């Protein structure tokens, strides 16, 4: 990016000269439409009602006013503003979201903290080298150089969307640019990602807002994202805290609702006391006690304490002390030698079964 000279413009004086070109009604419409003087931006409908005219008539008044303001577009102060905006646009692929463009401009302007950003936006509107695209259901408000058509921007957007749908997961800007096979510079790709509503940034990567793992629509989606982000089993309390803090909830999510989703869907599995994981991770369900029981049953004979610990650790990452505590805590893990254990519960069941069969045989005789 080229080094830019600091632009020093008296905006108060410039705005005064601009607005003096307008009729009282035109001036009022422009001030209300561009939020000048610290006032909130007003809609065409609201302004129209105050004058008892249609929205379209207000739009016409605004358009005529902008044309009048263009008469002083060659003013030295205006040219400084236009040149700065144009240079920044060119550095960023000739297209930028409005907030980003204004932010970059302020970095190169004197007394930036005192400047009215809405005055900057109005000054840019009278340039024939740049075109603004208003905010709508498809785009955030953005600017492009006049030689770059809206169709050009749409083509880049469609290209990125196609690549993302094929990838099926988030991508960084470098990878997206590479997949586009050099058709567009990385600066343009990066700028376009901020322009279209269909893209969403997650850390340093981008995805499509239609994806549930990017734009969750349900509690289940949010829980899944929490597990994906942490990459490990979590206690119910941790899951609740993440769901409540990591996402902007339109309505309050209760602990019970989260618990219901965890036990309702096969995608989640209980892997400990209050600890859950994604079933796709392949972790065995159940408590530590259940895992020890499973290990002893699979082995079919008594095992040394360290053998039990090693076998349980292969199934799940658990503290060794927790495994030892469970071996000592439950009476059905019977010690049959020096640090050697068997699962007595299954043995007792077999013994009871044998006794029942023996009694049945005795009666038959």
C-alpha positions in Angstrom: 0.0 0.0 0.0 1.2 3.5 -0.9 2.1 6.0 1.8 -0.5 8.7 1.9 -0.3 12.3 2.8 -2.3 13.4 5.8 -5.5 15.2 4.7 -6.2 18.4 6.6 -9.6 19.8 5.8 -11.8 22.2 7.7 -15.0 20.1 7.5 -17.1 22.6 9.4 -16.4 25.2 6.8 -16.7 22.7 3.9 -20.1 21.5 5.0 -21.3 25.1 5.4 -20.3 25.9 1.8 -21.9 22.7 0.6 -25.2 23.2 2.3 -25.4 26.9 1.3 -25.8 25.7 -2.3 -29.2 24.1 -1.4 -32.7 25.4 -0.9 -34.1 25.2 2.7 -36.0 22.0 2.0 -33.1 20.4 0.2 -30.8 21.3 3.0 -33.2 19.8 5.6 -33.6 16.6 3.6 -29.8 16.2 3.2 -29.1 16.9 6.9 -31.7 14.3 8.0 -30.7 11.7 5.5 -27.0 12.0 6.3 -27.3 12.4 10.0 -25.5 15.7 10.0 -25.2 17.7 13.2 -25.3 14.6 15.4 -28.9 13.8 14.5 -30.1 10.2 13.8 -30.5 9.2 10.2 -34.2 9.4 9.1 -36.0 7.3 6.6 -37.5 8.6 3.4 -40.9 7.7 4.8 -40.5 9.7 8.0 -39.2 12.8 6.1 -42.0 12.4 3.6 -44.7 12.4 6.3 -43.2 15.6 7.8 -43.7 17.4 4.5 -46.8 15.5 3.4 -45.1 14.1 0.3 -44.3 10.7 -0.9 -41.1 8.7 -0.3 -40.3 8.9 -4.0 -40.6 12.7 -3.9 -38.1 12.8 -1.0 -35.8 10.6 -3.0 -36.0 13.0 -5.9 -35.2 16.0 -3.7 -32.2 14.2 -2.3 -30.9 13.3 -5.8 -31.3 16.9 -7.0 -29.4 18.1 -3.9 -26.5 15.8 -4.5 -26.2 17.0 -8.1 -26.0 20.6 -6.8 -23.3 19.7 -4.3 -21.3 18.1 -7.2 -20.7 21.6 -8.5 -17.9 22.1 -6.1 -16.4 18.6 -6.5 -13.3 20.3 -7.9 -12.8 22.3 -4.8 -9.3 21.6 -3.3 -10.7 20.3 0.0 -13.1 18.0 -1.8 -10.5 16.8 -4.2 -8.3 15.8 -1.2 -11.1 13.8 0.3 -12.0 12.1 -3.0 -8.3 11.3 -3.8 -7.8 9.7 -0.4 -10.9 7.6 -0.6 -10.1 6.5 -4.2 -6.5 5.5 -3.2 -7.7 3.5 -0.3 -10.3 1.7 -2.5 -7.6 0.9 -5.0 -5.4 -0.6 -2.3 -8.3 -2.8 -1.2 -9.3 -4.3 -4.5 -11.5 -1.3 -5.6 -14.3 -2.2 -3.3 -14.8 -1.8 0.5 -17.5 -1.9 3.1 -18.4 1.7 4.1 -17.4 1.4 7.7 -14.0 0.0 6.8 -13.4 2.7 4.2 -14.2 5.5 6.5 -12.1 4.0 9.3 -9.1 3.8 6.9 -9.7 7.4 5.8 -9.7 8.7 9.4 -6.2 7.2 9.9 -5.0 9.6 7.2 -6.8 12.7 8.3 -5.8 15.5 10.7 -7.9 15.9 13.9 -9.7 12.6 13.1 -11.3 12.3 16.6 -13.1 15.6 16.0 -14.4 14.8 12.5 -18.0 13.9 11.7 -17.9 10.6 9.8 -21.3 11.4 8.2 -19.8 14.6 6.7 -17.1 12.5 5.2 -19.7 10.2 3.6 -21.6 13.1 2.2 -18.4 14.5 0.7 -17.7 11.2 -1.0 -21.2 11.1 -2.5 -20.4 13.9 -4.9 -17.4 12.2 -6.5 -17.8 10.8 -10.0 -14.9 8.3 -9.3 -16.7 6.3 -6.7 -20.2 4.8 -6.3 -22.0 3.8 -3.2 -24.2 0.7 -2.8 -26.8 1.3 -0.2 -27.5 -1.4 2.5 -30.1 -4.0 1.5 -31.0 -7.6 2.1 -27.9 -8.7 0.2 -25.2 -6.3 1.0 -23.8 -4.1 3.8 -23.4 -0.5 2.6 -20.2 -0.4 0.5 -18.2 1.7 -2.0 -16.6 0.8 -5.3 -14.6 2.6 -7.8 -16.7 3.7 -10.8 -14.8 1.5 -13.2 -15.8 -1.6 -11.2 -19.4 -2.5 -11.9 -21.9 -4.0 -9.4 -22.0 -7.0 -11.7 -18.2 -7.4 -11.2 -18.7 -7.5 -7.4 -21.6 -10.0 -7.7 -19.4 -12.3 -9.9 -16.7 -12.4 -7.2 -19.3 -13.1 -4.5 -20.8 -16.0 -6.5 -17.3 -17.4 -7.1 -16.5 -17.4 -3.3 -19.9 -18.9 -2.4 -19.3 -21.7 -4.9 -15.9 -22.5 -3.4 -17.2 -22.4 0.2 -20.2 -24.7 -0.6 -17.7 -27.2 -2.2 -15.4 -27.0 0.8 -18.2 -27.3 3.4 -16.3 -25.6 6.1 -14.6 -22.3 7.1 -11.6 -21.1 5.0 -9.1 -18.3 5.4 -8.7 -15.6 2.8 -5.5 -17.0 1.4 -7.1 -20.4 0.6 -10.1 -18.8 -0.9 -8.0 -16.7 -3.2 -5.9 -19.7 -4.2 -9.1 -21.7 -5.0 -10.2 -18.8 -7.3 -7.1 -19.6 -9.3 -5.8 -16.0 -9.4 -8.9 -14.5 -11.0 -9.1 -11.8 -8.3 -6.5 -10.2 -6.1 -6.5 -11.2 -2.4 -7.3 -7.6 -1.4 -10.5 -7.7 -3.4 -11.5 -11.1 -2.0 -10.9 -9.9 1.5 -13.0 -6.8 0.9 -15.9 -8.6 -0.7 -16.2 -11.0 2.3 -17.0 -8.0 4.4 -19.6 -6.7 1.9 -22.0 -9.6 1.4 -24.4 -10.7 4.2 -24.0 -14.3 3.2 -20.4 -14.5 4.6 -19.6 -14.6 8.3 -16.2 -14.4 10.0 -15.2 -16.9 12.7 -11.8 -15.9 14.2 -9.6 -15.5 11.1 -11.7 -17.7 8.8 -14.9 -17.3 6.8 -18.0 -19.4 6.2 -21.5 -19.1 4.9 -24.3 -17.8 7.2 -26.6 -20.6 6.0 -24.4 -23.2 7.7 -25.6 -24.2 11.1 -22.1 -24.6 12.5 -21.5 -20.9 11.5 -24.9 -19.4 12.3 -26.6 -21.8 14.8 -30.4 -21.8 14.8 -31.1 -24.1 17.7 -29.7 -25.0 21.1 -28.5 -28.3 19.6 -26.4 -26.3 17.0 -24.9 -24.2 19.8 -23.9 -27.2 21.9 -22.3 -28.8 18.9 -20.3 -25.7 18.2 -19.2 -25.6 21.8 -17.8 -29.1 21.6 -16.2 -28.5 18.2 -14.4 -25.3 19.5 -13.2 -26.9 22.8 -12.4 -30.3 21.2 -12.9 -32.3 24.4 -15.7 -33.7 26.7 -17.3 -31.1 29.0 -19.2 -31.1 32.2 -22.8 -30.0 32.0 -22.0 -26.8 33.9 -19.3 -25.9 31.4 -21.6 -26.5 28.5 -24.2 -24.3 30.0 -21.7 -21.5 30.6 -20.4 -21.7 27.0 -23.9 -21.6 25.5 -25.0 -18.6 27.6 -21.8 -16.6 27.0 -20.6 -17.5 23.5 -23.9 -16.8 21.6 -26.2 -13.8 21.4 -29.5 -15.3 22.5 -32.7 -13.6 21.3 -34.5 -15.4 24.2 -33.3 -16.8 27.5 -32.0 -20.3 27.3 -32.6 -22.4 30.5 -30.4 -25.0 32.0 -33.2 -27.6 31.6 -33.5 -26.8 27.9 -29.8 -27.5 27.4 -30.0 -30.7 29.4 -33.0 -31.9 27.3 -31.0 -31.4 24.1 -28.0 -33.4 25.5 -30.1 -36.4 26.4 -32.5 -36.1 23.4 -30.0 -36.3 20.5 -27.8 -39.3 19.5 -25.1 -36.8 18.5 -24.3 -36.3 22.2 -23.2 -39.0 24.7 -22.8 -39.1 28.5 -19.2 -40.2 29.2 -19.0 -39.6 32.9 -20.9 -38.1 35.8 -22.4 -35.0 34.3 -19.7 -35.1 31.5 -20.8 -35.2 27.8 -19.1 -35.5 24.5 -19.8 -35.8 20.8 -20.7 -39.3 19.9 -18.6 -39.0 16.7 -15.5 -38.9 18.9 -16.0 -42.6 19.6 -15.7 -42.3 23.4 -17.5 -45.0 25.3 -20.5 -43.9 27.3 -20.9 -44.3 31.1 -19.1 -43.3 34.3 -15.5 -44.3 35.3 -17.1 -47.1 37.3 -18.8 -48.4 34.1 -15.5 -48.3 32.2 -13.7 -50.3 34.9 -16.5 -52.8 34.9 -16.3 -53.0 31.1 -12.5 -53.5 31.2 -12.8 -56.4 33.7 -15.7 -58.0 31.9 -13.8 -57.9 28.5 -10.7 -59.4 30.1 -12.7 -62.2 31.7 -10.3 -62.7 34.6 -8.8 -60.7 37.5 -6.4 -57.9 36.5 -3.6 -56.0 38.2 -4.4 -52.4 39.2 -2.0 -50.9 36.7 -3.4 -53.1 33.9 -6.9 -51.8 34.7 -5.7 -48.2 34.8 -3.9 -48.6 31.4 -7.0 -50.2 29.8 -9.3 -47.4 31.1 -7.0 -44.7 29.9 -7.0 -46.1 26.4 -10.8 -45.6 26.4 -10.8 -42.1 27.9 -8.5 -39.4 29.3 -9.2 -39.7 33.1 -7.0 -38.8 36.1 -5.3 -41.9 37.5 -6.4 -41.0 41.0 -10.1 -41.1 39.9 -9.7 -44.7 38.6 -8.0 -45.8 41.8 -10.7 -44.2 43.9 -13.4 -46.0 42.0 -11.7 -49.3 42.4 -11.6 -48.8 46.2 -15.0 -47.2 46.5 -17.3 -49.9 45.1 -17.6 -53.3 46.8 -18.2 -55.2 43.5 -14.6 -54.4 42.5 -13.2 -57.1 44.8 -9.5 -57.3 45.6 -8.3 -60.9 45.2 -4.6 -60.4 45.6 -1.9 -57.7 46.0 -3.3 -54.9 43.8 -5.4 -57.4 41.8 -9.1 -56.9 41.2 -12.1 -58.8 39.8 -15.6 -57.7 39.0 -17.6 -59.5 41.8 -20.9 -58.3 40.6 -20.8 -60.6 37.5 -19.3 -63.4 39.5 -22.1 -63.2 42.1 -24.7 -63.3 39.3 -23.1 -66.4 37.9 -23.0 -68.1 41.3 -26.7 -67.3 42.0 -27.6 -68.6 38.5 -25.7 -71.9 39.2 -27.3 -72.3 42.6 -30.8 -71.8 41.1 -30.0 -74.4 38.4 -28.8 -76.8 41.1 -31.9 -76.4 43.1 -34.1 -76.9 40.0 -32.2 -80.1 39.1 -32.5 -81.4 42.7 -36.3 -80.9 42.6 -36.5 -82.7 39.3 -34.8 -85.8 40.8 
